[in-house]
């Protein structure tokens, strides 16, 4: 019994450190930020925020947010919202007690790899009169945005602060050029898949869905060459179209959103016979798709242009409705697709062996291919933070304000100290539970 109580205490202690904030649920209680909250959901930036343990959200009241989004694309609005999401914890006290009066901090936008240079950083500076200003890291940027008030804090994990105006720089919200899907896939190492969707005509189905909400899982060329993988080009035309539709969702689901997805996901093939759905398996930052036949790891993001997302996967997605009777790719021999209900003619099954024939020896499972190893993404901290704005700017920091510390990184000493304190508090609680439990033995 004592061990049982001890395990409960330790489990509760671990739960303290688990990130559980939900930014949209928090902002639902503040109607003055309803426009900001709505675009967090539309762009799925809310999922990116919720997936980070430590984040500060700079929110805009409805009037300021309406001015920001006027005549802008969702992709541009997404960039702006990411720049307003700081990957460090800032509460009012920390804002007013900045070391040397200024700091540079990284944002969600910097982590995308799309930020030019270090423009994914935000400059925070203590101005005259007790004000705190926010500006782009672009040299000479004016502090048009200032701290207004605190909205909500979950100590050391989530801070929500209202600012007076958006933080922007030239080019942040430019609409992306129209993408050529086959060209993008070929450049990403998915030439075979690109050829299949073009020759089958499925690309037209994809393109018609891209403006409404679309996610594509494109197998890389190695996936088609892996041992034991069925040759889907031998399928009937109807079955091949179904398999290619099975690789797409009629909704916008970037990787961060997949990580929070529960239950089955409908694909573009789900309207046909059977379910043709997918399940998501997450392990830390890794996301895999389960078809019921095998799993395939989401390897990389080719394009994330709201409402379109193209991701590469390490294996061909084989729907159980067509391949349900087959062994998994890691241990199978040549596969033949099972019949699909409907008018389409499926390949004839192999002739059954005589009843007195010796049973074939089952192949022994082989380890999964090393293709599951993923490439490291360049760290957003690889670049040195830029210098703070020029003193000549009319809204810049006062002349006597200390210069920004060029060595400041997103994981600055203040944030590290706070997280360390939180960890020690969690550990202390666990030790207290252990002492109480042992005293009951």
C-alpha positions as a printed NumPy array, in Angstrom:
array([[  0.   ,   0.   ,   0.   ],
       [  2.864,   2.354,   0.815],
       [  4.37 ,   1.743,  -2.611],
       [  0.985,   2.483,  -4.169],
       [  0.758,   5.846,  -2.385],
       [  4.338,   6.627,  -3.324],
       [  3.635,   5.989,  -7.015],
       [  0.605,   8.268,  -6.884],
       [  2.67 ,  11.067,  -5.361],
       [  5.454,  10.669,  -7.923],
       [  2.96 ,  10.6  , -10.794],
       [  1.337,  13.789,  -9.544],
       [  4.754,  15.398,  -9.264],
       [  5.506,  14.573, -12.888],
       [  2.17 ,  16.001, -13.985],
       [  3.136,  19.378, -12.534],
       [  5.807,  19.841, -15.195],
       [  3.644,  18.762, -18.139],
       [  2.558,  21.561, -20.45 ],
       [ -1.215,  21.738, -20.547],
       [ -2.112,  25.281, -21.578],
       [ -4.719,  25.933, -24.258],
       [ -4.421,  29.457, -25.619],
       [ -7.757,  29.554, -27.46 ],
       [ -9.642,  28.287, -24.395],
       [ -7.978,  30.983, -22.281],
       [ -8.812,  33.76 , -24.741],
       [-12.43 ,  32.6  , -25.022],
       [-12.906,  34.353, -21.676],
       [-11.79 ,  37.688, -23.153],
       [-14.16 ,  38.891, -25.915],
       [-11.936,  41.931, -26.546],
       [ -9.48 ,  39.518, -28.23 ],
       [-12.039,  37.497, -30.214],
       [-10.634,  38.538, -33.61 ],
       [ -7.088,  37.602, -32.579],
       [ -8.35 ,  34.295, -31.159],
       [-10.306,  33.498, -34.315],
       [ -7.208,  33.891, -36.498],
       [ -5.16 ,  31.76 , -34.103],
       [ -7.599,  28.934, -34.917],
       [ -7.87 ,  29.622, -38.644],
       [ -4.105,  29.638, -39.125],
       [ -3.465,  26.802, -36.606],
       [ -0.888,  28.962, -34.812],
       [ -2.779,  27.994, -31.651],
       [ -1.497,  24.416, -32.036],
       [  2.089,  25.662, -32.338],
       [  1.665,  27.759, -29.186],
       [  0.133,  24.885, -27.24 ],
       [  2.959,  22.55 , -28.225],
       [  5.605,  24.777, -26.582],
       [  6.284,  24.513, -22.871],
       [  7.298,  28.157, -22.503],
       [  5.703,  30.935, -24.558],
       [  4.539,  34.531, -24.253],
       [  1.63 ,  35.625, -26.436],
       [  1.429,  39.302, -27.356],
       [ -2.269,  39.78 , -28.056],
       [ -3.971,  42.616, -29.906],
       [ -7.391,  44.071, -29.085],
       [-10.043,  43.675, -31.769],
       [ -9.536,  47.125, -33.306],
       [ -5.786,  46.695, -33.745],
       [ -6.19 ,  43.131, -35.021],
       [ -8.808,  44.179, -37.581],
       [ -6.401,  46.762, -38.993],
       [ -3.629,  44.157, -39.209],
       [ -5.631,  41.535, -41.137],
       [ -7.369,  43.911, -43.547],
       [ -6.795,  42.699, -47.134],
       [ -4.108,  40.225, -46.039],
       [ -3.776,  36.537, -46.924],
       [ -4.053,  33.871, -44.23 ],
       [ -0.414,  32.971, -44.869],
       [  0.65 ,  36.568, -44.161],
       [ -1.523,  36.755, -41.054],
       [  0.034,  33.511, -39.848],
       [  3.512,  35.035, -40.122],
       [  2.391,  38.055, -38.088],
       [  0.864,  35.878, -35.355],
       [  4.017,  33.779, -35.157],
       [  6.096,  36.942, -34.71 ],
       [  3.827,  37.87 , -31.783],
       [  4.532,  34.517, -30.083],
       [  7.726,  34.782, -28.031],
       [  9.528,  31.582, -27.041],
       [ 10.372,  32.807, -23.552],
       [  8.409,  33.725, -20.44 ],
       [  7.816,  37.443, -19.853],
       [  5.528,  38.656, -17.08 ],
       [  5.09 ,  42.354, -16.191],
       [  7.891,  42.284, -13.637],
       [ 10.383,  40.764, -16.045],
       [  9.401,  43.274, -18.752],
       [ 10.218,  46.202, -16.491],
       [ 13.429,  44.68 , -15.107],
       [ 15.259,  43.776, -18.312],
       [ 18.998,  43.319, -17.965],
       [ 20.621,  46.474, -19.408],
       [ 17.117,  47.682, -20.249],
       [ 16.775,  45.736, -23.485],
       [ 16.744,  42.208, -24.878],
       [ 16.201,  40.273, -28.078],
       [ 14.035,  37.177, -27.989],
       [ 13.157,  34.56 , -30.573],
       [  9.662,  33.798, -31.83 ],
       [  7.673,  31.069, -33.549],
       [  8.364,  32.834, -36.834],
       [ 12.11 ,  32.353, -36.431],
       [ 11.645,  28.598, -35.946],
       [ 10.009,  28.209, -39.361],
       [ 13.275,  28.909, -41.174],
       [ 11.422,  31.403, -43.391],
       [ 12.533,  34.501, -41.528],
       [ 15.124,  36.536, -43.464],
       [ 18.281,  36.592, -41.348],
       [ 17.325,  37.257, -37.734],
       [ 14.055,  39.061, -38.451],
       [ 12.248,  36.344, -36.532],
       [ 13.541,  37.991, -33.323],
       [ 11.725,  40.749, -31.413],
       [ 13.423,  43.655, -29.646],
       [ 12.017,  44.49 , -26.185],
       [ 13.292,  47.723, -24.617],
       [ 12.466,  49.762, -21.52 ],
       [ 11.538,  53.252, -22.738],
       [ 11.276,  56.532, -20.837],
       [  8.378,  56.987, -18.463],
       [  8.221,  53.33 , -17.46 ],
       [  6.953,  52.199, -20.861],
       [  8.043,  48.933, -22.506],
       [  8.392,  48.941, -26.278],
       [  8.357,  46.11 , -28.83 ],
       [  9.851,  46.285, -32.313],
       [ 11.192,  44.157, -35.116],
       [ 14.843,  43.171, -34.838],
       [ 15.456,  45.004, -38.115],
       [ 17.935,  47.817, -37.316],
       [ 16.242,  51.203, -37.037],
       [ 12.751,  49.786, -36.404],
       [ 10.495,  52.087, -34.373],
       [  8.831,  50.976, -31.152],
       [  5.273,  51.426, -32.42 ],
       [  3.992,  48.658, -30.114],
       [  4.033,  49.16 , -26.343],
       [  2.984,  47.027, -23.392],
       [ -0.583,  47.81 , -22.326],
       [ -1.562,  45.297, -19.641],
       [ -1.269,  41.746, -18.368],
       [ -4.03 ,  39.351, -19.38 ],
       [ -3.1  ,  35.931, -17.973],
       [ -0.084,  34.092, -16.551],
       [  0.634,  30.437, -15.886],
       [  3.967,  30.952, -14.102],
       [  7.027,  30.013, -16.139],
       [  4.928,  28.394, -18.905],
       [  2.448,  30.797, -20.488],
       [  2.107,  34.568, -20.309],
       [ -0.502,  36.557, -22.209],
       [  0.198,  40.286, -22.54 ],
       [ -1.729,  42.95 , -24.436],
       [  0.249,  45.331, -26.664],
       [ -0.987,  48.44 , -28.417],
       [ -0.048,  47.646, -32.038],
       [  1.305,  44.789, -34.174],
       [  5.017,  44.153, -34.716],
       [  5.873,  44.065, -38.418],
       [  8.634,  44.657, -40.924],
       [  8.557,  45.087, -44.715],
       [  7.771,  41.773, -46.427],
       [  6.422,  39.974, -43.338],
       [  2.897,  39.676, -44.698],
       [  3.596,  39.49 , -48.424],
       [  1.369,  36.95 , -50.129],
       [  3.408,  33.942, -51.276],
       [  3.712,  33.293, -54.989],
       [  1.396,  30.569, -56.351],
       [  3.017,  27.176, -55.898],
       [  3.487,  24.573, -58.617],
       [  2.682,  21.387, -56.709],
       [  4.558,  18.951, -58.932],
       [  7.637,  21.205, -58.969],
       [  7.569,  21.419, -55.162],
       [  7.285,  17.635, -54.845],
       [ 10.099,  16.963, -57.285],
       [ 12.374,  19.394, -55.456],
       [ 11.51 ,  17.658, -52.156],
       [ 12.612,  14.238, -53.48 ],
       [  9.113,  12.94 , -54.309],
       [  9.484,  12.63 , -58.093],
       [  7.746,   9.237, -58.378],
       [  4.724,  10.451, -56.428],
       [  4.604,  13.66 , -58.482],
       [  4.599,  11.59 , -61.677],
       [  1.773,   9.366, -60.421],
       [ -0.562,  12.206, -59.464],
       [  0.053,  13.889, -62.815],
       [ -0.447,  10.817, -64.997],
       [ -3.558,   9.719, -63.084],
       [ -5.179,  13.148, -63.113],
       [ -5.424,  13.222, -59.297],
       [ -3.431,  16.465, -59.242],
       [ -6.553,  18.257, -60.497],
       [ -8.475,  16.968, -57.461],
       [ -5.671,  18.223, -55.22 ],
       [ -5.544,  21.665, -56.848],
       [ -9.305,  22.136, -56.525],
       [ -9.036,  21.557, -52.764],
       [ -5.962,  23.702, -52.085],
       [ -7.897,  26.952, -51.578],
       [-10.396,  25.398, -49.157],
       [ -8.171,  23.357, -46.86 ],
       [ -5.719,  20.689, -47.993],
       [ -2.952,  18.538, -46.519],
       [ -0.818,  16.182, -48.608],
       [  1.368,  13.326, -47.384],
       [  3.868,  12.701, -50.169],
       [  6.037,   9.539, -49.982],
       [  9.649,  10.174, -50.915],
       [ 11.269,   8.22 , -53.738],
       [ 12.95 ,   5.787, -51.315],
       [  9.51 ,   4.724, -50.068],
       [  8.668,   3.281, -53.5  ],
       [ 11.987,   1.386, -53.656],
       [ 11.861,  -0.202, -50.189],
       [ 11.986,  -4.021, -49.992],
       [  8.587,  -5.705, -50.164],
       [  6.603,  -2.579, -51.024],
       [  3.788,  -3.34 , -53.491],
       [  3.973,  -1.8  , -56.941],
       [  0.898,   0.422, -56.83 ],
       [  1.276,   1.192, -60.548],
       [ -0.103,  -2.313, -61.233],
       [ -3.403,  -1.438, -59.544],
       [ -6.494,  -0.784, -61.587],
       [ -7.034,   2.869, -62.447],
       [ -9.825,   3.169, -59.873],
       [ -7.738,   1.628, -57.101],
       [ -4.697,   3.773, -57.934],
       [ -6.822,   6.925, -57.733],
       [ -8.158,   5.76 , -54.366],
       [ -4.641,   5.188, -52.997],
       [ -3.489,   8.636, -54.17 ],
       [ -6.586,  10.271, -52.665],
       [ -5.789,   8.414, -49.444],
       [ -2.562,  10.443, -49.236],
       [ -4.478,  13.743, -48.878],
       [ -6.802,  15.338, -46.334],
       [ -9.619,  17.735, -47.277],
       [ -8.536,  19.95 , -44.374],
       [ -5.549,  22.009, -43.248],
       [ -3.444,  19.962, -40.798],
       [  0.171,  21.122, -40.372],
       [  2.432,  18.963, -38.231],
       [  1.71 ,  20.885, -35.031],
       [ -2.02 ,  20.271, -35.524],
       [ -1.492,  16.572, -36.25 ],
       [  0.276,  16.25 , -32.883],
       [ -2.921,  17.28 , -31.083],
       [ -5.306,  15.25 , -33.244],
       [ -7.354,  12.538, -31.55 ],
       [ -9.253,   9.765, -33.298],
       [ -9.534,   8.96 , -36.99 ],
       [ -8.861,  11.546, -39.722],
       [-10.924,  11.533, -42.901],
       [ -8.97 ,  11.512, -46.164],
       [-10.012,  12.535, -49.671],
       [-10.77 ,   8.843, -50.262],
       [-13.159,   8.606, -47.306],
       [-16.22 ,   9.303, -49.429],
       [-15.705,   6.003, -51.295],
       [-16.306,   2.41 , -50.157],
       [-14.999,   1.726, -46.657],
       [-13.643,   4.285, -44.237],
       [-10.226,   5.066, -45.738],
       [ -9.198,   7.029, -42.673],
       [ -5.895,   7.542, -40.842],
       [ -4.848,   7.601, -37.207],
       [ -2.051,   9.713, -35.743],
       [  0.664,   8.401, -33.422],
       [  2.895,  10.91 , -31.627],
       [  6.089,  10.393, -29.675],
       [  7.649,  13.647, -28.545],
       [  8.131,  15.731, -31.687],
       [  7.761,  12.698, -33.974],
       [  4.446,  12.206, -35.768],
       [  3.482,   8.988, -37.595],
       [  0.39 ,   7.965, -39.554],
       [ -1.249,   4.59 , -38.942],
       [ -3.197,   3.072, -41.826],
       [ -4.09 ,  -0.185, -40.099],
       [ -1.546,  -1.968, -42.306],
       [  1.62 ,  -0.088, -41.352],
       [  2.838,   3.237, -40.001],
       [  4.657,   6.02 , -41.829],
       [  6.646,   8.824, -40.2  ],
       [  6.016,  12.447, -41.172],
       [  9.516,  13.438, -42.256],
       [  9.471,  17.1  , -43.287],
       [  7.348,  20.085, -44.246],
       [  7.602,  21.022, -47.93 ],
       [  5.207,  23.957, -47.742],
       [  2.953,  25.374, -45.027],
       [  0.923,  28.042, -46.744],
       [ -2.444,  28.372, -44.996],
       [ -4.773,  26.683, -45.926],
       [ -2.423,  24.286, -47.766],
       [  0.205,  22.06 , -46.213],
       [  2.465,  19.544, -47.981],
       [  4.416,  17.051, -45.865],
       [  6.723,  14.207, -46.85 ],
       [  6.38 ,  10.729, -45.34 ],
       [  8.811,   7.823, -45.208],
       [  6.453,   5.108, -46.464],
       [  3.584,   4.692, -48.902],
       [  0.228,   4.898, -47.111],
       [ -1.529,   1.569, -47.754],
       [ -5.242,   1.656, -46.817],
       [ -6.454,  -1.425, -44.962],
       [ -9.531,  -1.505, -47.229],
       [ -7.24 ,  -2.499, -50.111],
       [ -4.254,  -4.065, -48.346],
       [ -5.748,  -5.217, -45.048],
       [ -4.929,  -8.895, -45.566],
       [ -1.258,  -8.248, -46.3  ],
       [  1.715,  -8.387, -43.942],
       [  3.318,  -5.107, -42.924],
       [  6.026,  -3.738, -45.245],
       [  8.778,  -4.513, -42.74 ],
       [  8.17 ,  -8.264, -42.96 ],
       [  6.234,  -8.897, -46.131],
       [  6.958, -10.483, -49.451],
       [  5.292,  -9.25 , -52.659],
       [  1.831,  -7.867, -51.912],
       [ -1.318,  -8.206, -53.927],
       [ -4.116,  -5.73 , -53.184],
       [ -7.356,  -7.177, -51.861],
       [-10.559,  -6.678, -53.894],
       [-12.222,  -3.276, -53.588],
       [-16.042,  -3.349, -53.376],
       [-17.657,  -1.784, -56.377],
       [-17.491,  -1.994, -60.157],
       [-13.701,  -1.734, -60.358],
       [-12.025,  -5.052, -61.153],
       [ -9.33 ,  -6.067, -58.683],
       [ -6.428,  -8.389, -59.594],
       [ -7.335, -12.078, -59.342],
       [ -6.098, -13.85 , -56.197],
       [ -3.348, -16.425, -56.524],
       [ -4.407, -20.039, -56.997],
       [ -4.711, -21.848, -53.693],
       [ -2.11 , -24.523, -52.992],
       [ -3.257, -28.17 , -52.763],
       [ -4.388, -29.206, -49.331],
       [ -1.592, -31.762, -49.077],
       [  1.141, -29.314, -50.099],
       [  3.641, -28.428, -47.365],
       [  3.021, -25.133, -45.663],
       [  5.268, -22.287, -46.757],
       [  7.692, -21.083, -44.151],
       [  6.731, -17.646, -42.868],
       [  9.372, -14.976, -43.446],
       [ 11.064, -13.807, -40.283],
       [ 10.505, -10.16 , -39.459],
       [ 13.336,  -7.855, -40.437],
       [ 14.22 ,  -4.618, -38.705],
       [ 12.708,  -1.474, -40.083],
       [ 14.731,   0.429, -42.594],
       [ 17.078,   3.095, -41.329],
       [ 15.049,   5.576, -43.316],
       [ 13.186,   6.471, -40.154],
       [ 16.119,   8.587, -39.034],
       [ 15.268,  12.222, -39.403],
       [ 17.381,  15.128, -40.39 ],
       [ 18.191,  17.779, -37.872],
       [ 16.577,  21.096, -38.541],
       [ 18.747,  24.133, -38.406],
       [ 18.459,  25.785, -35.031],
       [ 16.813,  29.191, -35.018],
       [ 19.602,  30.28 , -32.668],
       [ 22.312,  29.603, -35.225],
       [ 22.395,  33.293, -36.113],
       [ 23.589,  35.946, -33.724],
       [ 20.795,  38.365, -32.714],
       [ 20.926,  41.674, -34.576],
       [ 21.819,  44.964, -32.94 ],
       [ 19.009,  47.01 , -31.388],
       [ 17.404,  49.864, -33.321],
       [ 19.247,  53.066, -34.178],
       [ 19.003,  55.822, -31.595],
       [ 18.07 ,  58.187, -34.391],
       [ 14.584,  56.631, -34.633],
       [ 11.998,  59.005, -33.09 ],
       [ 10.397,  56.168, -31.125],
       [ 13.593,  54.339, -30.339],
       [ 14.922,  53.662, -26.876],
       [ 16.245,  56.665, -24.93 ],
       [ 19.862,  57.669, -25.501],
       [ 20.845,  56.575, -22.019],
       [ 19.242,  53.147, -22.388],
       [ 21.808,  50.329, -22.24 ],
       [ 22.681,  48.651, -25.521],
       [ 21.242,  45.225, -26.286],
       [ 23.381,  42.329, -25.193],
       [ 24.463,  40.63 , -28.411],
       [ 24.989,  37.379, -26.538],
       [ 21.39 ,  37.196, -25.4  ],
       [ 19.713,  34.031, -26.637],
       [ 16.121,  32.805, -26.283],
       [ 17.149,  30.618, -23.373],
       [ 18.528,  33.521, -21.345],
       [ 19.664,  33.178, -17.798],
       [ 16.456,  34.642, -16.349],
       [ 14.212,  32.098, -18.066],
       [ 16.57 ,  29.272, -17.212],
       [ 16.603,  30.322, -13.559],
       [ 12.83 ,  30.451, -13.408],
       [ 12.445,  27.039, -14.974],
       [ 15.065,  25.738, -12.542],
       [ 13.062,  27.118,  -9.619],
       [  9.916,  25.461, -10.98 ],
       [ 11.77 ,  22.171, -11.276],
       [ 13.087,  22.417,  -7.725],
       [  9.598,  23.19 ,  -6.428],
       [  8.23 ,  20.135,  -8.236],
       [ 11.03 ,  17.949,  -6.838],
       [ 10.459,  19.314,  -3.319],
       [  6.782,  18.457,  -3.551],
       [  7.676,  14.91 ,  -4.539],
       [ 10.071,  14.566,  -1.618],
       [  7.398,  15.805,   0.782],
       [  4.994,  13.2  ,  -0.591],
       [  7.603,  10.498,  -0.121],
       [  8.241,  11.542,   3.498],
       [  4.531,  11.585,   4.303],
       [  4.048,   8.18 ,   2.677],
       [  6.964,   6.619,   4.536],
       [  5.566,   8.022,   7.772],
       [  2.33 ,   6.135,   7.124],
       [  4.097,   2.785,   6.695]])
